Amino acid sequence: MLRHEIRPGRAVAGLVMLTLAGGYAADAAGTWNAPWTFYAPVLLGGLWLAATVTWVNYRVRRRRTATRSSAENTAEPGPSGAG
């Protein structure tokens, strides 16, 4: 199986959507009478949380890549123009 990068923001967004779907299903089945005002904050808050997690993940990966590339470029430069 090929390896792929982990995207935690998408995982958070998926969990939020599953929560909303569960709420709608419970409301439709009559086991839970949720007001419509419940869904808007959950949706908007979940999307905000997913965006924040994505941004943090981007910053961590960018910093890690910059640190790794600077560690690889620590060798002294060879003679230039000597010839």
mmCIF file of the N, C-alpha and C atoms, coordinates in Angstrom:
data_MODEL
# 
_entry.id   MODEL 
# 
loop_
_atom_site.group_PDB 
_atom_site.id 
_atom_site.type_symbol 
_atom_site.label_atom_id 
_atom_site.label_alt_id 
_atom_site.label_comp_id 
_atom_site.label_asym_id 
_atom_site.label_entity_id 
_atom_site.label_seq_id 
_atom_site.pdbx_PDB_ins_code 
_atom_site.Cartn_x 
_atom_site.Cartn_y 
_atom_site.Cartn_z 
_atom_site.occupancy 
_atom_site.B_iso_or_equiv 
_atom_site.pdbx_formal_charge 
_atom_site.auth_seq_id 
_atom_site.auth_comp_id 
_atom_site.auth_asym_id 
_atom_site.auth_atom_id 
_atom_site.pdbx_PDB_model_num 
ATOM 1   N N  . MET A 1 1  ? 0.842   -1.174 0.000   1.00 0.00 ? 1  MET A N  1 
ATOM 2   C CA . MET A 1 1  ? 0.000   0.000  0.000   1.00 0.00 ? 1  MET A CA 1 
ATOM 3   C C  . MET A 1 1  ? 0.887   1.237  0.000   1.00 0.00 ? 1  MET A C  1 
ATOM 4   N N  . LEU A 1 2  ? 0.548   2.199  -0.834  1.00 0.00 ? 2  LEU A N  1 
ATOM 5   C CA . LEU A 1 2  ? 1.324   3.420  -0.907  1.00 0.00 ? 2  LEU A CA 1 
ATOM 6   C C  . LEU A 1 2  ? 1.063   4.296  0.318   1.00 0.00 ? 2  LEU A C  1 
ATOM 7   N N  . ARG A 1 3  ? 2.117   4.949  0.770   1.00 0.00 ? 3  ARG A N  1 
ATOM 8   C CA . ARG A 1 3  ? 1.971   5.860  1.894   1.00 0.00 ? 3  ARG A CA 1 
ATOM 9   C C  . ARG A 1 3  ? 1.455   7.198  1.389   1.00 0.00 ? 3  ARG A C  1 
ATOM 10  N N  . HIS A 1 4  ? 0.686   7.843  2.203   1.00 0.00 ? 4  HIS A N  1 
ATOM 11  C CA . HIS A 1 4  ? 0.168   9.157  1.852   1.00 0.00 ? 4  HIS A CA 1 
ATOM 12  C C  . HIS A 1 4  ? 0.241   10.047 3.089   1.00 0.00 ? 4  HIS A C  1 
ATOM 13  N N  . GLU A 1 5  ? 0.177   11.339 2.849   1.00 0.00 ? 5  GLU A N  1 
ATOM 14  C CA . GLU A 1 5  ? 0.265   12.253 3.968   1.00 0.00 ? 5  GLU A CA 1 
ATOM 15  C C  . GLU A 1 5  ? -1.051  12.289 4.734   1.00 0.00 ? 5  GLU A C  1 
ATOM 16  N N  . ILE A 1 6  ? -0.935  12.489 6.017   1.00 0.00 ? 6  ILE A N  1 
ATOM 17  C CA . ILE A 1 6  ? -2.106  12.547 6.878   1.00 0.00 ? 6  ILE A CA 1 
ATOM 18  C C  . ILE A 1 6  ? -2.647  13.974 6.867   1.00 0.00 ? 6  ILE A C  1 
ATOM 19  N N  . ARG A 1 7  ? -3.940  14.107 6.736   1.00 0.00 ? 7  ARG A N  1 
ATOM 20  C CA . ARG A 1 7  ? -4.580  15.420 6.723   1.00 0.00 ? 7  ARG A CA 1 
ATOM 21  C C  . ARG A 1 7  ? -5.587  15.492 7.872   1.00 0.00 ? 7  ARG A C  1 
ATOM 22  N N  . PRO A 1 8  ? -5.121  15.966 9.025   1.00 0.00 ? 8  PRO A N  1 
ATOM 23  C CA . PRO A 1 8  ? -6.008  15.969 10.198  1.00 0.00 ? 8  PRO A CA 1 
ATOM 24  C C  . PRO A 1 8  ? -7.189  16.932 10.065  1.00 0.00 ? 8  PRO A C  1 
ATOM 25  N N  . GLY A 1 9  ? -7.052  17.985 9.288   1.00 0.00 ? 9  GLY A N  1 
ATOM 26  C CA . GLY A 1 9  ? -8.171  18.911 9.094   1.00 0.00 ? 9  GLY A CA 1 
ATOM 27  C C  . GLY A 1 9  ? -9.344  18.232 8.416   1.00 0.00 ? 9  GLY A C  1 
ATOM 28  N N  . ARG A 1 10 ? -9.042  17.397 7.454   1.00 0.00 ? 10 ARG A N  1 
ATOM 29  C CA . ARG A 1 10 ? -10.118 16.652 6.775   1.00 0.00 ? 10 ARG A CA 1 
ATOM 30  C C  . ARG A 1 10 ? -10.767 15.643 7.721   1.00 0.00 ? 10 ARG A C  1 
ATOM 31  N N  . ALA A 1 11 ? -9.973  15.068 8.609   1.00 0.00 ? 11 ALA A N  1 
ATOM 32  C CA . ALA A 1 11 ? -10.527 14.130 9.584   1.00 0.00 ? 11 ALA A CA 1 
ATOM 33  C C  . ALA A 1 11 ? -11.482 14.846 10.534  1.00 0.00 ? 11 ALA A C  1 
ATOM 34  N N  . VAL A 1 12 ? -11.095 16.038 10.985  1.00 0.00 ? 12 VAL A N  1 
ATOM 35  C CA . VAL A 1 12 ? -11.970 16.813 11.871  1.00 0.00 ? 12 VAL A CA 1 
ATOM 36  C C  . VAL A 1 12 ? -13.253 17.200 11.134  1.00 0.00 ? 12 VAL A C  1 
ATOM 37  N N  . ALA A 1 13 ? -13.130 17.650 9.898   1.00 0.00 ? 13 ALA A N  1 
ATOM 38  C CA . ALA A 1 13 ? -14.313 18.014 9.120   1.00 0.00 ? 13 ALA A CA 1 
ATOM 39  C C  . ALA A 1 13 ? -15.225 16.800 8.930   1.00 0.00 ? 13 ALA A C  1 
ATOM 40  N N  . GLY A 1 14 ? -14.648 15.651 8.683   1.00 0.00 ? 14 GLY A N  1 
ATOM 41  C CA . GLY A 1 14 ? -15.445 14.433 8.533   1.00 0.00 ? 14 GLY A CA 1 
ATOM 42  C C  . GLY A 1 14 ? -16.180 14.061 9.807   1.00 0.00 ? 14 GLY A C  1 
ATOM 43  N N  . LEU A 1 15 ? -15.510 14.206 10.951  1.00 0.00 ? 15 LEU A N  1 
ATOM 44  C CA . LEU A 1 15 ? -16.178 13.910 12.227  1.00 0.00 ? 15 LEU A CA 1 
ATOM 45  C C  . LEU A 1 15 ? -17.315 14.893 12.506  1.00 0.00 ? 15 LEU A C  1 
ATOM 46  N N  . VAL A 1 16 ? -17.119 16.136 12.142  1.00 0.00 ? 16 VAL A N  1 
ATOM 47  C CA . VAL A 1 16 ? -18.188 17.128 12.312  1.00 0.00 ? 16 VAL A CA 1 
ATOM 48  C C  . VAL A 1 16 ? -19.376 16.765 11.435  1.00 0.00 ? 16 VAL A C  1 
ATOM 49  N N  . MET A 1 17 ? -19.114 16.383 10.198  1.00 0.00 ? 17 MET A N  1 
ATOM 50  C CA . MET A 1 17 ? -20.213 16.025 9.298   1.00 0.00 ? 17 MET A CA 1 
ATOM 51  C C  . MET A 1 17 ? -20.933 14.765 9.782   1.00 0.00 ? 17 MET A C  1 
ATOM 52  N N  . LEU A 1 18 ? -20.184 13.812 10.324  1.00 0.00 ? 18 LEU A N  1 
ATOM 53  C CA . LEU A 1 18 ? -20.826 12.617 10.882  1.00 0.00 ? 18 LEU A CA 1 
ATOM 54  C C  . LEU A 1 18 ? -21.691 12.971 12.084  1.00 0.00 ? 18 LEU A C  1 
ATOM 55  N N  . THR A 1 19 ? -21.227 13.911 12.893  1.00 0.00 ? 19 THR A N  1 
ATOM 56  C CA . THR A 1 19 ? -22.022 14.358 14.039  1.00 0.00 ? 19 THR A CA 1 
ATOM 57  C C  . THR A 1 19 ? -23.318 15.012 13.570  1.00 0.00 ? 19 THR A C  1 
ATOM 58  N N  . LEU A 1 20 ? -23.214 15.865 12.553  1.00 0.00 ? 20 LEU A N  1 
ATOM 59  C CA . LEU A 1 20 ? -24.415 16.505 12.015  1.00 0.00 ? 20 LEU A CA 1 
ATOM 60  C C  . LEU A 1 20 ? -25.369 15.478 11.405  1.00 0.00 ? 20 LEU A C  1 
ATOM 61  N N  . ALA A 1 21 ? -24.809 14.520 10.685  1.00 0.00 ? 21 ALA A N  1 
ATOM 62  C CA . ALA A 1 21 ? -25.652 13.484 10.082  1.00 0.00 ? 21 ALA A CA 1 
ATOM 63  C C  . ALA A 1 21 ? -26.346 12.653 11.159  1.00 0.00 ? 21 ALA A C  1 
ATOM 64  N N  . GLY A 1 22 ? -25.633 12.351 12.233  1.00 0.00 ? 22 GLY A N  1 
ATOM 65  C CA . GLY A 1 22 ? -26.251 11.624 13.344  1.00 0.00 ? 22 GLY A CA 1 
ATOM 66  C C  . GLY A 1 22 ? -27.366 12.426 13.996  1.00 0.00 ? 22 GLY A C  1 
ATOM 67  N N  . GLY A 1 23 ? -27.141 13.739 14.133  1.00 0.00 ? 23 GLY A N  1 
ATOM 68  C CA . GLY A 1 23 ? -28.187 14.595 14.698  1.00 0.00 ? 23 GLY A CA 1 
ATOM 69  C C  . GLY A 1 23 ? -29.418 14.647 13.819  1.00 0.00 ? 23 GLY A C  1 
ATOM 70  N N  . TYR A 1 24 ? -29.195 14.788 12.513  1.00 0.00 ? 24 TYR A N  1 
ATOM 71  C CA . TYR A 1 24 ? -30.333 14.791 11.576  1.00 0.00 ? 24 TYR A CA 1 
ATOM 72  C C  . TYR A 1 24 ? -31.059 13.445 11.591  1.00 0.00 ? 24 TYR A C  1 
ATOM 73  N N  . ALA A 1 25 ? -30.324 12.356 11.639  1.00 0.00 ? 25 ALA A N  1 
ATOM 74  C CA . ALA A 1 25 ? -30.944 11.028 11.648  1.00 0.00 ? 25 ALA A CA 1 
ATOM 75  C C  . ALA A 1 25 ? -31.753 10.821 12.921  1.00 0.00 ? 25 ALA A C  1 
ATOM 76  N N  . ALA A 1 26 ? -31.198 11.247 14.052  1.00 0.00 ? 26 ALA A N  1 
ATOM 77  C CA . ALA A 1 26 ? -31.931 11.094 15.310  1.00 0.00 ? 26 ALA A CA 1 
ATOM 78  C C  . ALA A 1 26 ? -33.181 11.976 15.324  1.00 0.00 ? 26 ALA A C  1 
ATOM 79  N N  . ASP A 1 27 ? -33.069 13.154 14.756  1.00 0.00 ? 27 ASP A N  1 
ATOM 80  C CA . ASP A 1 27 ? -34.227 14.048 14.684  1.00 0.00 ? 27 ASP A CA 1 
ATOM 81  C C  . ASP A 1 27 ? -35.292 13.482 13.743  1.00 0.00 ? 27 ASP A C  1 
ATOM 82  N N  . ALA A 1 28 ? -34.863 12.930 12.628  1.00 0.00 ? 28 ALA A N  1 
ATOM 83  C CA . ALA A 1 28 ? -35.809 12.348 11.668  1.00 0.00 ? 28 ALA A CA 1 
ATOM 84  C C  . ALA A 1 28 ? -36.489 11.111 12.231  1.00 0.00 ? 28 ALA A C  1 
ATOM 85  N N  . ALA A 1 29 ? -35.757 10.336 13.038  1.00 0.00 ? 29 ALA A N  1 
ATOM 86  C CA . ALA A 1 29 ? -36.339 9.127  13.616  1.00 0.00 ? 29 ALA A CA 1 
ATOM 87  C C  . ALA A 1 29 ? -37.261 9.444  14.785  1.00 0.00 ? 29 ALA A C  1 
ATOM 88  N N  . GLY A 1 30 ? -37.175 10.673 15.294  1.00 0.00 ? 30 GLY A N  1 
ATOM 89  C CA . GLY A 1 30 ? -38.048 11.047 16.405  1.00 0.00 ? 30 GLY A CA 1 
ATOM 90  C C  . GLY A 1 30 ? -37.476 10.728 17.766  1.00 0.00 ? 30 GLY A C  1 
ATOM 91  N N  . THR A 1 31 ? -36.242 10.254 17.822  1.00 0.00 ? 31 THR A N  1 
ATOM 92  C CA . THR A 1 31 ? -35.636 9.931  19.118  1.00 0.00 ? 31 THR A CA 1 
ATOM 93  C C  . THR A 1 31 ? -35.026 11.155 19.790  1.00 0.00 ? 31 THR A C  1 
ATOM 94  N N  . TRP A 1 32 ? -34.832 12.205 19.031  1.00 0.00 ? 32 TRP A N  1 
ATOM 95  C CA . TRP A 1 32 ? -34.232 13.416 19.578  1.00 0.00 ? 32 TRP A CA 1 
ATOM 96  C C  . TRP A 1 32 ? -34.827 14.607 18.855  1.00 0.00 ? 32 TRP A C  1 
ATOM 97  N N  . ASN A 1 33 ? -35.328 15.543 19.599  1.00 0.00 ? 33 ASN A N  1 
ATOM 98  C CA . ASN A 1 33 ? -35.932 16.718 18.995  1.00 0.00 ? 33 ASN A CA 1 
ATOM 99  C C  . ASN A 1 33 ? -34.966 17.884 19.148  1.00 0.00 ? 33 ASN A C  1 
ATOM 100 N N  . ALA A 1 34 ? -34.075 18.031 18.183  1.00 0.00 ? 34 ALA A N  1 
ATOM 101 C CA . ALA A 1 34 ? -33.064 19.085 18.232  1.00 0.00 ? 34 ALA A CA 1 
ATOM 102 C C  . ALA A 1 34 ? -33.600 20.344 17.562  1.00 0.00 ? 34 ALA A C  1 
ATOM 103 N N  . PRO A 1 35 ? -33.379 21.495 18.190  1.00 0.00 ? 35 PRO A N  1 
ATOM 104 C CA . PRO A 1 35 ? -33.786 22.739 17.528  1.00 0.00 ? 35 PRO A CA 1 
ATOM 105 C C  . PRO A 1 35 ? -32.857 23.031 16.358  1.00 0.00 ? 35 PRO A C  1 
ATOM 106 N N  . TRP A 1 36 ? -33.346 23.797 15.404  1.00 0.00 ? 36 TRP A N  1 
ATOM 107 C CA . TRP A 1 36 ? -32.531 24.095 14.222  1.00 0.00 ? 36 TRP A CA 1 
ATOM 108 C C  . TRP A 1 36 ? -31.307 24.912 14.598  1.00 0.00 ? 36 TRP A C  1 
ATOM 109 N N  . THR A 1 37 ? -31.373 25.619 15.725  1.00 0.00 ? 37 THR A N  1 
ATOM 110 C CA . THR A 1 37 ? -30.226 26.432 16.139  1.00 0.00 ? 37 THR A CA 1 
ATOM 111 C C  . THR A 1 37 ? -29.055 25.583 16.619  1.00 0.00 ? 37 THR A C  1 
ATOM 112 N N  . PHE A 1 38 ? -29.255 24.313 16.801  1.00 0.00 ? 38 PHE A N  1 
ATOM 113 C CA . PHE A 1 38 ? -28.164 23.424 17.203  1.00 0.00 ? 38 PHE A CA 1 
ATOM 114 C C  . PHE A 1 38 ? -27.202 23.169 16.043  1.00 0.00 ? 38 PHE A C  1 
ATOM 115 N N  . TYR A 1 39 ? -27.733 23.069 14.852  1.00 0.00 ? 39 TYR A N  1 
ATOM 116 C CA . TYR A 1 39 ? -26.927 22.645 13.716  1.00 0.00 ? 39 TYR A CA 1 
ATOM 117 C C  . TYR A 1 39 ? -25.990 23.734 13.194  1.00 0.00 ? 39 TYR A C  1 
ATOM 118 N N  . ALA A 1 40 ? -26.425 24.966 13.185  1.00 0.00 ? 40 ALA A N  1 
ATOM 119 C CA . ALA A 1 40 ? -25.595 26.053 12.653  1.00 0.00 ? 40 ALA A CA 1 
ATOM 120 C C  . ALA A 1 40 ? -24.298 26.241 13.451  1.00 0.00 ? 40 ALA A C  1 
ATOM 121 N N  . PRO A 1 41 ? -24.337 26.329 14.790  1.00 0.00 ? 41 PRO A N  1 
ATOM 122 C CA . PRO A 1 41 ? -23.077 26.477 15.523  1.00 0.00 ? 41 PRO A CA 1 
ATOM 123 C C  . PRO A 1 41 ? -22.168 25.253 15.408  1.00 0.00 ? 41 PRO A C  1 
ATOM 124 N N  . VAL A 1 42 ? -22.757 24.082 15.365  1.00 0.00 ? 42 VAL A N  1 
ATOM 125 C CA . VAL A 1 42 ? -21.930 22.875 15.219  1.00 0.00 ? 42 VAL A CA 1 
ATOM 126 C C  . VAL A 1 42 ? -21.238 22.878 13.865  1.00 0.00 ? 42 VAL A C  1 
ATOM 127 N N  . LEU A 1 43 ? -21.968 23.231 12.817  1.00 0.00 ? 43 LEU A N  1 
ATOM 128 C CA . LEU A 1 43 ? -21.379 23.277 11.477  1.00 0.00 ? 43 LEU A CA 1 
ATOM 129 C C  . LEU A 1 43 ? -20.293 24.343 11.389  1.00 0.00 ? 43 LEU A C  1 
ATOM 130 N N  . LEU A 1 44 ? -20.615 25.560 11.787  1.00 0.00 ? 44 LEU A N  1 
ATOM 131 C CA . LEU A 1 44 ? -19.643 26.647 11.674  1.00 0.00 ? 44 LEU A CA 1 
ATOM 132 C C  . LEU A 1 44 ? -18.452 26.449 12.614  1.00 0.00 ? 44 LEU A C  1 
ATOM 133 N N  . GLY A 1 45 ? -18.709 26.009 13.826  1.00 0.00 ? 45 GLY A N  1 
ATOM 134 C CA . GLY A 1 45 ? -17.623 25.745 14.765  1.00 0.00 ? 45 GLY A CA 1 
ATOM 135 C C  . GLY A 1 45 ? -16.733 24.597 14.297  1.00 0.00 ? 45 GLY A C  1 
ATOM 136 N N  . GLY A 1 46 ? -17.347 23.581 13.742  1.00 0.00 ? 46 GLY A N  1 
ATOM 137 C CA . GLY A 1 46 ? -16.574 22.448 13.230  1.00 0.00 ? 46 GLY A CA 1 
ATOM 138 C C  . GLY A 1 46 ? -15.716 22.810 12.038  1.00 0.00 ? 46 GLY A C  1 
ATOM 139 N N  . LEU A 1 47 ? -16.277 23.608 11.135  1.00 0.00 ? 47 LEU A N  1 
ATOM 140 C CA . LEU A 1 47 ? -15.492 24.056 9.984   1.00 0.00 ? 47 LEU A CA 1 
ATOM 141 C C  . LEU A 1 47 ? -14.353 24.980 10.420  1.00 0.00 ? 47 LEU A C  1 
ATOM 142 N N  . TRP A 1 48 ? -14.615 25.837 11.402  1.00 0.00 ? 48 TRP A N  1 
ATOM 143 C CA . TRP A 1 48 ? -13.555 26.702 11.933  1.00 0.00 ? 48 TRP A CA 1 
ATOM 144 C C  . TRP A 1 48 ? -12.457 25.855 12.578  1.00 0.00 ? 48 TRP A C  1 
ATOM 145 N N  . LEU A 1 49 ? -12.846 24.833 13.355  1.00 0.00 ? 49 LEU A N  1 
ATOM 146 C CA . LEU A 1 49 ? -11.861 23.956 13.984  1.00 0.00 ? 49 LEU A CA 1 
ATOM 147 C C  . LEU A 1 49 ? -11.056 23.198 12.938  1.00 0.00 ? 49 LEU A C  1 
ATOM 148 N N  . ALA A 1 50 ? -11.717 22.709 11.891  1.00 0.00 ? 50 ALA A N  1 
ATOM 149 C CA . ALA A 1 50 ? -11.006 21.999 10.819  1.00 0.00 ? 50 ALA A CA 1 
ATOM 150 C C  . ALA A 1 50 ? -10.026 22.926 10.111  1.00 0.00 ? 50 ALA A C  1 
ATOM 151 N N  . ALA A 1 51 ? -10.422 24.165 9.868   1.00 0.00 ? 51 ALA A N  1 
ATOM 152 C CA . ALA A 1 51 ? -9.518  25.121 9.224   1.00 0.00 ? 51 ALA A CA 1 
ATOM 153 C C  . ALA A 1 51 ? -8.324  25.429 10.122  1.00 0.00 ? 51 ALA A C  1 
ATOM 154 N N  . THR A 1 52 ? -8.564  25.556 11.412  1.00 0.00 ? 52 THR A N  1 
ATOM 155 C CA . THR A 1 52 ? -7.470  25.818 12.353  1.00 0.00 ? 52 THR A CA 1 
ATOM 156 C C  . THR A 1 52 ? -6.504  24.645 12.405  1.00 0.00 ? 52 THR A C  1 
ATOM 157 N N  . VAL A 1 53 ? -7.026  23.442 12.449  1.00 0.00 ? 53 VAL A N  1 
ATOM 158 C CA . VAL A 1 53 ? -6.172  22.252 12.472  1.00 0.00 ? 53 VAL A CA 1 
ATOM 159 C C  . VAL A 1 53 ? -5.368  22.156 11.179  1.00 0.00 ? 53 VAL A C  1 
ATOM 160 N N  . THR A 1 54 ? -5.985  22.467 10.053  1.00 0.00 ? 54 THR A N  1 
ATOM 161 C CA . THR A 1 54 ? -5.277  22.451 8.774   1.00 0.00 ? 54 THR A CA 1 
ATOM 162 C C  . THR A 1 54 ? -4.163  23.484 8.758   1.00 0.00 ? 54 THR A C  1 
ATOM 163 N N  . TRP A 1 55 ? -4.425  24.674 9.257   1.00 0.00 ? 55 TRP A N  1 
ATOM 164 C CA . TRP A 1 55 ? -3.418  25.733 9.287   1.00 0.00 ? 55 TRP A CA 1 
ATOM 165 C C  . TRP A 1 55 ? -2.245  25.341 10.183  1.00 0.00 ? 55 TRP A C  1 
ATOM 166 N N  . VAL A 1 56 ? -2.536  24.788 11.367  1.00 0.00 ? 56 VAL A N  1 
ATOM 167 C CA . VAL A 1 56 ? -1.467  24.355 12.274  1.00 0.00 ? 56 VAL A CA 1 
ATOM 168 C C  . VAL A 1 56 ? -0.651  23.242 11.630  1.00 0.00 ? 56 VAL A C  1 
ATOM 169 N N  . ASN A 1 57 ? -1.310  22.304 10.990  1.00 0.00 ? 57 ASN A N  1 
ATOM 170 C CA . ASN A 1 57 ? -0.609  21.221 10.310  1.00 0.00 ? 57 ASN A CA 1 
ATOM 171 C C  . ASN A 1 57 ? 0.303   21.769 9.210   1.00 0.00 ? 57 ASN A C  1 
ATOM 172 N N  . TYR A 1 58 ? -0.176  22.747 8.451   1.00 0.00 ? 58 TYR A N  1 
ATOM 173 C CA . TYR A 1 58 ? 0.628   23.373 7.394   1.00 0.00 ? 58 TYR A CA 1 
ATOM 174 C C  . TYR A 1 58 ? 1.863   24.038 7.984   1.00 0.00 ? 58 TYR A C  1 
ATOM 175 N N  . ARG A 1 59 ? 1.684   24.788 9.066   1.00 0.00 ? 59 ARG A N  1 
ATOM 176 C CA . ARG A 1 59 ? 2.813   25.488 9.680   1.00 0.00 ? 59 ARG A CA 1 
ATOM 177 C C  . ARG A 1 59 ? 3.845   24.503 10.228  1.00 0.00 ? 59 ARG A C  1 
ATOM 178 N N  . VAL A 1 60 ? 3.395   23.419 10.842  1.00 0.00 ? 60 VAL A N  1 
ATOM 179 C CA . VAL A 1 60 ? 4.318   22.420 11.391  1.00 0.00 ? 60 VAL A CA 1 
ATOM 180 C C  . VAL A 1 60 ? 5.091   21.750 10.269  1.00 0.00 ? 60 VAL A C  1 
ATOM 181 N N  . ARG A 1 61 ? 4.410   21.366 9.211   1.00 0.00 ? 61 ARG A N  1 
ATOM 182 C CA . ARG A 1 61 ? 5.097   20.726 8.088   1.00 0.00 ? 61 ARG A CA 1 
ATOM 183 C C  . ARG A 1 61 ? 6.076   21.678 7.418   1.00 0.00 ? 61 ARG A C  1 
ATOM 184 N N  . ARG A 1 62 ? 5.700   22.942 7.269   1.00 0.00 ? 62 ARG A N  1 
ATOM 185 C CA . ARG A 1 62 ? 6.587   23.914 6.638   1.00 0.00 ? 62 ARG A CA 1 
ATOM 186 C C  . ARG A 1 62 ? 7.838   24.133 7.487   1.00 0.00 ? 62 ARG A C  1 
ATOM 187 N N  . ARG A 1 63 ? 7.662   24.222 8.784   1.00 0.00 ? 63 ARG A N  1 
ATOM 188 C CA . ARG A 1 63 ? 8.816   24.409 9.669   1.00 0.00 ? 63 ARG A CA 1 
ATOM 189 C C  . ARG A 1 63 ? 9.713   23.184 9.654   1.00 0.00 ? 63 ARG A C  1 
ATOM 190 N N  . ARG A 1 64 ? 9.100   22.000 9.676   1.00 0.00 ? 64 ARG A N  1 
ATOM 191 C CA . ARG A 1 64 ? 9.884   20.766 9.667   1.00 0.00 ? 64 ARG A CA 1 
ATOM 192 C C  . ARG A 1 64 ? 10.682  20.646 8.368   1.00 0.00 ? 64 ARG A C  1 
ATOM 193 N N  . THR A 1 65 ? 10.061  21.002 7.239   1.00 0.00 ? 65 THR A N  1 
ATOM 194 C CA . THR A 1 65 ? 10.753  20.953 5.955   1.00 0.00 ? 65 THR A CA 1 
ATOM 195 C C  . THR A 1 65 ? 11.903  21.952 5.913   1.00 0.00 ? 65 THR A C  1 
ATOM 196 N N  . ALA A 1 66 ? 11.683  23.152 6.440   1.00 0.00 ? 66 ALA A N  1 
ATOM 197 C CA . ALA A 1 66 ? 12.738  24.166 6.452   1.00 0.00 ? 66 ALA A CA 1 
ATOM 198 C C  . ALA A 1 66 ? 13.905  23.731 7.340   1.00 0.00 ? 66 ALA A C  1 
ATOM 199 N N  . THR A 1 67 ? 13.614  23.123 8.475   1.00 0.00 ? 67 THR A N  1 
ATOM 200 C CA . THR A 1 67 ? 14.665  22.647 9.366   1.00 0.00 ? 67 THR A CA 1 
ATOM 201 C C  . THR A 1 67 ? 15.445  21.521 8.717   1.00 0.00 ? 67 THR A C  1 
ATOM 202 N N  . ARG A 1 68 ? 14.741  20.619 8.064   1.00 0.00 ? 68 ARG A N  1 
ATOM 203 C CA . ARG A 1 68 ? 15.398  19.495 7.422   1.00 0.00 ? 68 ARG A CA 1 
ATOM 204 C C  . ARG A 1 68 ? 16.286  19.960 6.263   1.00 0.00 ? 68 ARG A C  1 
ATOM 205 N N  . SER A 1 69 ? 15.790  20.894 5.463   1.00 0.00 ? 69 SER A N  1 
ATOM 206 C CA . SER A 1 69 ? 16.579  21.354 4.322   1.00 0.00 ? 69 SER A CA 1 
ATOM 207 C C  . SER A 1 69 ? 17.778  22.172 4.781   1.00 0.00 ? 69 SER A C  1 
ATOM 208 N N  . SER A 1 70 ? 17.665  22.918 5.886   1.00 0.00 ? 70 SER A N  1 
ATOM 209 C CA . SER A 1 70 ? 18.820  23.671 6.360   1.00 0.00 ? 70 SER A CA 1 
ATOM 210 C C  . SER A 1 70 ? 19.860  22.730 6.970   1.00 0.00 ? 70 SER A C  1 
ATOM 211 N N  . ALA A 1 71 ? 19.428  21.606 7.535   1.00 0.00 ? 71 ALA A N  1 
ATOM 212 C CA . ALA A 1 71 ? 20.376  20.636 8.079   1.00 0.00 ? 71 ALA A CA 1 
ATOM 213 C C  . ALA A 1 71 ? 21.126  19.932 6.956   1.00 0.00 ? 71 ALA A C  1 
ATOM 214 N N  . GLU A 1 72 ? 20.488  19.763 5.810   1.00 0.00 ? 72 GLU A N  1 
ATOM 215 C CA . GLU A 1 72 ? 21.144  19.112 4.681   1.00 0.00 ? 72 GLU A CA 1 
ATOM 216 C C  . GLU A 1 72 ? 22.153  20.034 4.010   1.00 0.00 ? 72 GLU A C  1 
ATOM 217 N N  . ASN A 1 73 ? 22.008  21.328 4.139   1.00 0.00 ? 73 ASN A N  1 
ATOM 218 C CA . ASN A 1 73 ? 22.880  22.290 3.472   1.00 0.00 ? 73 ASN A CA 1 
ATOM 219 C C  . ASN A 1 73 ? 23.950  22.850 4.399   1.00 0.00 ? 73 ASN A C  1 
ATOM 220 N N  . THR A 1 74 ? 24.421  22.056 5.345   1.00 0.00 ? 74 THR A N  1 
ATOM 221 C CA . THR A 1 74 ? 25.434  22.546 6.280   1.00 0.00 ? 74 THR A CA 1 
ATOM 222 C C  . THR A 1 74 ? 26.842  22.229 5.822   1.00 0.00 ? 74 THR A C  1 
ATOM 223 N N  . ALA A 1 75 ? 27.005  21.506 4.742   1.00 0.00 ? 75 ALA A N  1 
ATOM 224 C CA . ALA A 1 75 ? 28.344  21.166 4.256   1.00 0.00 ? 75 ALA A CA 1 
ATOM 225 C C  . ALA A 1 75 ? 29.032  22.422 3.711   1.00 0.00 ? 75 ALA A C  1 
ATOM 226 N N  . GLU A 1 76 ? 30.337  22.438 3.844   1.00 0.00 ? 76 GLU A N  1 
ATOM 227 C CA . GLU A 1 76 ? 31.084  23.578 3.328   1.00 0.00 ? 76 GLU A CA 1 
ATOM 228 C C  . GLU A 1 76 ? 31.077  23.548 1.801   1.00 0.00 ? 76 GLU A C  1 
ATOM 229 N N  . PRO A 1 77 ? 30.998  24.706 1.204   1.00 0.00 ? 77 PRO A N  1 
ATOM 230 C CA . PRO A 1 77 ? 31.000  24.737 -0.268  1.00 0.00 ? 77 PRO A CA 1 
ATOM 231 C C  . PRO A 1 77 ? 32.379  24.353 -0.801  1.00 0.00 ? 77 PRO A C  1 
ATOM 232 N N  . GLY A 1 78 ? 32.354  23.732 -1.943  1.00 0.00 ? 78 GLY A N  1 
ATOM 233 C CA . GLY A 1 78 ? 33.610  23.309 -2.575  1.00 0.00 ? 78 GLY A CA 1 
ATOM 234 C C  . GLY A 1 78 ? 34.314  24.505 -3.213  1.00 0.00 ? 78 GLY A C  1 
ATOM 235 N N  . PRO A 1 79 ? 35.492  24.272 -3.756  1.00 0.00 ? 79 PRO A N  1 
ATOM 236 C CA . PRO A 1 79 ? 36.218  25.369 -4.391  1.00 0.00 ? 79 PRO A CA 1 
ATOM 237 C C  . PRO A 1 79 ? 35.448  25.874 -5.600  1.00 0.00 ? 79 PRO A C  1 
ATOM 238 N N  . SER A 1 80 ? 35.309  27.170 -5.671  1.00 0.00 ? 80 SER A N  1 
ATOM 239 C CA . SER A 1 80 ? 34.570  27.741 -6.791  1.00 0.00 ? 80 SER A CA 1 
ATOM 240 C C  . SER A 1 80 ? 35.505  28.544 -7.665  1.00 0.00 ? 80 SER A C  1 
ATOM 241 N N  . GLY A 1 81 ? 35.470  28.274 -8.917  1.00 0.00 ? 81 GLY A N  1 
ATOM 242 C CA . GLY A 1 81 ? 36.246  29.030 -9.881  1.00 0.00 ? 81 GLY A CA 1 
ATOM 243 C C  . GLY A 1 81 ? 37.741  28.731 -9.878  1.00 0.00 ? 81 GLY A C  1 
ATOM 244 N N  . ALA A 1 82 ? 38.169  27.767 -9.084  1.00 0.00 ? 82 ALA A N  1 
ATOM 245 C CA . ALA A 1 82 ? 39.608  27.436 -9.070  1.00 0.00 ? 82 ALA A CA 1 
ATOM 246 C C  . ALA A 1 82 ? 39.888  26.547 -10.265 1.00 0.00 ? 82 ALA A C  1 
ATOM 247 N N  . GLY A 1 83 ? 40.795  26.955 -11.052 1.00 0.00 ? 83 GLY A N  1 
ATOM 248 C CA . GLY A 1 83 ? 40.969  26.071 -12.158 1.00 0.00 ? 83 GLY A CA 1 
ATOM 249 C C  . GLY A 1 83 ? 41.983  26.413 -13.073 1.00 0.00 ? 83 GLY A C  1 
# 
